[in-house]
Amino acid sequence: MNKTAIKYTPGAINNIDTMQAQRNIEQIVIHKPSRPLSAYNIFFREERRRIVKEKGAMPADVESGGGTVSGKVAFANMGKAIASRWNALDVETKHHYQELASHEKSKYRKAVSKWRKLSKAAEDKRKLTALMNGTVHSTKTDKQSRSETSDLLTDDSTPSLASSYSIETAKVFHSDYLVEHRIDPSRAAMLQPDAILSPTTVGLLTERIDLLAFKLGEEGVDSVISMFLKRRN
């Protein structure tokens, strides 16, 4: 049986990376934390479960004059009954539900903070991947590329990529890049923040290394590392 070989162009591969990054963002948006319940909402949920369990029925979406419709608890009647019980609660019991609500709110704030960081990291990675996709198709000569390499390492250059991406995002992308492109671990160790970089420069160097690696290959990475070390010394 003959098998047809599937060929991917560099542009197609990078487009796949871009689409994958976009899907990651969509997944994060879908899993955005739900808003926390208020004290009354928590009480309502508990009472609803209790009533349904006692009646042996599910809540109905329609209102009726009686307590049930075809074995279902009338939702409007249930809501009125629960609201009445809430208003009749003593201070201590209400305080209990207020504490539960406060705990839920605290958990929500932490979850949202984490979600925002992940969202930003995914969005920044998508932008950077799209940027790399553009550089792969560059038609500049090797001489021009080497000139750009020097320019990228100049302190007084135009606003760099680091101004657009956080240090945390740079670490995430850098780690993914080393794995995906099988960078030599011994050389990868040289790029770790704790080895030679200060926290204020890790984002700048990591993103520029990634950019140049796409344009110049592994030899370009070695060249950039050597140039950077010479500048620091």
MOZIHU-V611950 format. One record per residue. RES is the residue in one small letter. SS is DSSP state (A for helix, B for strand, O for the rest). PHI is phi in degrees with one decimal (999 if undefined). OMEGA is omega in degrees with one decimal (999 if undefined). Layout:
# MOZIHU-V611950
res;ss;phi;omega
RES;SS;PHI;OMEGA
RES;SS;PHI;OMEGA
This chain:
# MOZIHU-V611950
res;ss;phi;omega
m;O;999;-179.0
n;O;-81.5;178.1
k;O;-110.1;179.2
t;O;-89.3;-179.7
a;O;-74.1;178.7
i;O;-97.8;-178.4
k;O;-107.2;178.0
y;O;-114.4;174.9
t;O;-81.7;177.6
p;A;-52.8;-179.9
g;A;-64.9;-179.5
a;A;-64.9;179.9
i;A;-61.8;-179.7
n;A;-67.9;176.2
n;A;-65.2;176.5
i;A;-62.3;177.9
d;A;-59.9;-179.2
t;A;-63.7;179.9
m;A;-66.1;178.4
q;A;-64.8;178.0
a;A;-62.3;179.0
q;A;-65.3;178.3
r;A;-63.5;177.7
n;A;-60.9;179.0
i;A;-64.3;-179.1
e;A;-62.1;178.5
q;A;-64.0;179.3
i;A;-65.5;179.7
v;A;-63.1;179.5
i;A;-61.2;-176.5
h;O;-93.5;176.9
k;O;-61.0;-177.0
p;O;-56.1;177.2
s;O;-78.1;-179.7
r;O;-64.3;-177.2
p;O;-71.8;178.1
l;O;-80.2;175.2
s;O;-80.6;179.3
a;A;-58.9;179.8
y;A;-66.5;179.0
n;A;-60.8;178.9
i;A;-65.1;178.3
f;A;-62.1;-179.6
f;A;-60.2;-179.5
r;A;-61.5;-179.4
e;A;-65.3;-179.4
e;A;-66.3;179.1
r;A;-60.9;178.9
r;A;-62.5;-179.0
r;A;-64.8;-179.1
i;A;-64.6;179.8
v;A;-60.9;-179.8
k;A;-66.2;-179.6
e;A;-67.8;-178.2
k;A;-80.0;-177.1
g;O;66.4;-177.6
a;O;-143.5;177.5
m;O;-101.5;-180.0
p;B;-62.0;177.1
a;B;-99.1;179.6
d;O;-92.3;-178.6
v;O;-118.9;179.7
e;O;-96.0;177.5
s;O;-136.2;179.8
g;O;-72.2;-179.3
g;O;-96.4;-177.7
g;O;-85.2;-178.8
t;B;-138.6;174.9
v;B;-133.8;-178.5
s;O;51.6;177.3
g;O;81.3;-179.5
k;B;-110.5;179.2
v;B;-76.1;179.3
a;B;-64.9;-173.8
f;A;-63.3;-178.2
a;A;-62.3;179.1
n;A;-64.7;179.0
m;A;-63.0;-179.8
g;A;-60.8;179.2
k;A;-64.7;-178.8
a;A;-65.3;-179.3
i;A;-67.4;178.4
a;A;-62.1;179.2
s;A;-64.6;178.8
r;A;-67.2;178.7
w;A;-62.3;-179.7
n;A;-66.2;-178.5
a;A;-90.7;-178.6
l;O;-65.3;175.2
d;O;-76.3;-175.4
v;A;-59.8;-177.3
e;A;-64.0;-180.0
t;A;-67.1;177.7
k;A;-63.1;179.5
h;A;-62.2;178.1
h;A;-59.7;179.9
y;A;-69.8;176.8
q;A;-66.3;176.7
e;A;-67.4;177.1
l;A;-61.4;179.5
a;A;-65.8;179.0
s;A;-64.2;177.9
h;A;-64.7;178.7
e;A;-63.2;180.0
k;A;-66.0;178.8
s;A;-64.7;177.9
k;A;-62.4;-179.7
y;A;-63.7;-179.4
r;A;-62.1;178.8
k;A;-65.0;-179.2
a;A;-64.9;179.7
v;A;-67.0;178.9
s;A;-60.5;178.6
k;A;-66.1;-179.6
w;A;-62.5;-179.8
r;A;-64.7;179.0
k;A;-64.0;179.5
l;A;-65.0;179.2
s;A;-63.1;-179.5
k;A;-66.4;179.4
a;A;-62.7;-179.9
a;A;-66.5;-179.9
e;A;-66.6;179.0
d;A;-64.1;179.2
k;A;-65.4;178.3
r;A;-62.5;179.8
k;A;-63.4;-178.4
l;A;-67.7;177.5
t;A;-63.1;177.9
a;A;-63.9;178.5
l;A;-64.9;178.1
m;A;-62.0;179.6
n;A;-59.3;178.7
g;A;-73.0;-177.0
t;A;-73.5;-179.9
v;A;-63.9;-176.9
h;O;-91.1;-179.4
s;O;-63.2;-179.7
t;O;-105.8;-179.0
k;O;-70.2;179.6
t;O;-76.2;178.1
d;A;-60.8;-179.5
k;A;-64.6;178.3
q;A;-65.5;179.4
s;A;-63.9;179.0
r;A;-65.0;178.0
s;A;-65.1;179.1
e;A;-66.1;177.4
t;A;-57.9;179.2
s;A;-65.3;-179.0
d;A;-63.9;-178.2
l;A;-65.1;-179.0
l;O;-94.5;179.1
t;O;-84.9;-175.5
d;O;-62.4;-175.3
d;O;-97.2;179.3
s;O;-73.4;178.4
t;O;-64.2;-177.4
p;O;-45.9;-173.1
s;O;-89.4;177.5
l;A;-60.4;-176.7
a;A;-61.8;179.7
s;A;-72.6;-177.4
s;O;-101.5;-174.8
y;O;-127.5;-179.4
s;O;-74.6;178.0
i;A;-61.4;-179.4
e;A;-63.1;178.4
t;A;-64.3;179.8
a;A;-60.4;179.7
k;A;-63.9;-179.6
v;A;-62.5;-178.7
f;A;-66.2;-178.4
h;A;-60.8;-180.0
s;A;-62.9;178.8
d;A;-62.2;-176.9
y;A;-64.4;-179.0
l;A;-60.8;-179.2
v;A;-72.8;-175.3
e;A;-65.9;-175.3
h;O;-107.4;172.4
r;O;52.5;177.5
i;O;-70.6;179.8
d;O;-52.6;-178.7
p;A;-54.8;-179.4
s;A;-64.8;178.2
r;A;-80.2;179.2
a;A;-62.5;179.7
a;A;-61.0;-180.0
m;A;-67.5;-176.7
l;O;-93.8;-179.8
q;O;-67.9;-176.4
p;A;-54.5;-175.4
d;A;-74.3;-174.8
a;A;-77.8;-175.5
i;A;-135.0;-172.0
l;O;-110.5;172.4
s;O;-87.0;-178.8
p;A;-56.7;-177.2
t;A;-77.6;-177.8
t;A;-113.5;-175.5
v;A;-62.1;179.9
g;A;-63.8;-179.5
l;A;-59.9;-176.2
l;A;-67.9;-177.1
t;A;-59.9;-178.3
e;A;-67.3;-180.0
r;A;-71.5;176.0
i;A;-60.5;-179.6
d;A;-61.8;179.9
l;A;-61.8;-177.4
l;A;-69.4;179.4
a;A;-63.2;178.0
f;A;-66.6;-174.8
k;A;-87.6;-171.4
l;A;-113.6;-178.3
g;A;81.7;-175.7
e;A;-63.9;178.0
e;A;-63.1;177.4
g;A;-65.0;177.9
v;A;-62.7;178.6
d;A;-58.9;-178.9
s;A;-63.2;-178.9
v;A;-65.4;179.3
i;A;-61.0;-179.9
s;A;-61.9;-179.8
m;A;-63.6;-179.0
f;A;-66.5;179.6
l;A;-63.6;178.2
k;A;-63.0;-179.6
r;A;-66.7;180.0
r;A;-71.1;-179.7
n;O;-82.0;999
